[in-house]
């Protein structure tokens, strides 16, 4: 059973749908990536998953629990964590405080969990007392990911985690994403960088104009004429 | 001279309380409450009518409970909190930042006009007067003795409230307030009910406003609409901005510089030759000037918000099996090892 299931989800702003009838399954241990041209509805999809936007139609299930109409703040309790795009840390708080905030979903002292995460992210350990706003952009993204892991989620949704990063640091972030997936976690990544997404993902969905244009294993998607799809010159299909 | 000094001391401590209330709302939670002085007024009026006897010739007001200090003041704080809860329920769900500020200042103006014109509630434009001076009879205090006593009492109350507020700010609740202030979307994504957090912040801050107002009316013995013109809110904001939003000690510094030295001290200074009474009208101009200078050169305030101290970190040297932790994150660390950034990796954002 997939940790995350969306069934024909339609969502948007006001009464205008941006994404239409999207069905995406994300399984534990695998990276599912959403790519597509600007304005395709990738971030809208991510925001719908985490309750920032409410679907107009369709269902969203996390570990078989229907979260479709659930208030956004209750969703993390059901095992779904979200890492927003850019400006995703509390800049005036210390690194440690950022992590503590992420741990409040679960009862108990977050100190032990923080120490575990510092072992995984040694850069953050060194900077634990620093203001998060003083970290580099890449470190801030790693902090946001670490903070999401504080709640030990079964699904983690990352909205463009490498946006604005240099190629070198992009590799570091993707390396971490791959490792998170190996930890009984379903990873959903919204990504602009097609090459990176195809290299690291298990399953890829290409959104075009708010629809799931084509999806399938990354290797099969790689074989498609992607420039044509991104420029809207290809019909939708399923690669799988 | 004693009267002047202890009047300034009273205003220092009273505005310290008021600024702490606004600080938790704006400095910690980011609620731009331009109606703050309205909650101070509710606290003052309710404390007044709770302290006054049922019938005083020439005054019209509700309640008249004749309650002693501190019960009357606490009632004032609770009343301000109650009104804040009502206002927050109406406004906070749908409005943020500048839109919220516009609605709040509008509500403040409506409430001001209502209190100014309706005589039955708090005696209209005349306001409440002859409010009993607390504990004067019991302690046998003279008029000047009361000023000294009440200024010191306000100091003790402000100290207690500072201790309470410091505890709140250091607690997980305070951290969550700051998370909501910095990014309410991310805070919600981390499982925080941002509306409930803002509501709590409004309630706590307004309780402080009510207590500050309650002390104010008992110190002066009277309170009327000229004491809480909506513009007075910006004096409390000036205290907060000059002192340093997000830092309670900054509120004390702000109260000392703005309320005590700029607003009240000029009234006690000798007249400018040829311009009698002019000097006491300088206060708001001075406050505006200082506010502009601060926002331009030191927007973080004199005592800026500090990063909270955290316990010193030491990565456990024990092997994972000895540490006895076998959850998923630990398993990841153990199985895959920690990740260092790639050599020479530099982010480009």
Interface residues (C-beta under 8 A of the other chain):
Chain A: X50 X51 X52 X71 X72 X73 X74 X75 X76 X77 X81 X82 X84 X87 X88 X89 X90 X91 X92 X93 X94 X96 X97 X100 X101 X102 X104 X105 X111 X112 X113 X115 X116 X117 X118 X119 X120 X121 X122 X123 X125 X128 X129 X130 X131 X136 X137 X138 X139 X147 X148 X149 X151 X152 X163 X164 X165 X166 X168 X169 X171 X172 X175 X176 X179 X180 X182 X183 X184 X185
Chain B: X172 X175 X176 X178 X179 X182 X183 X185 X186 X187 X188 X189 X190 X191 X192 X193 X194 X246 X305 X307 X308 X309 X310 X311 X313 X315 X316 X325 X327 X328 X329 X330 X331 X332 X333 X335 X336 X338 X339 X340 X341 X342 X344 X345 X346 X347 X348 X349
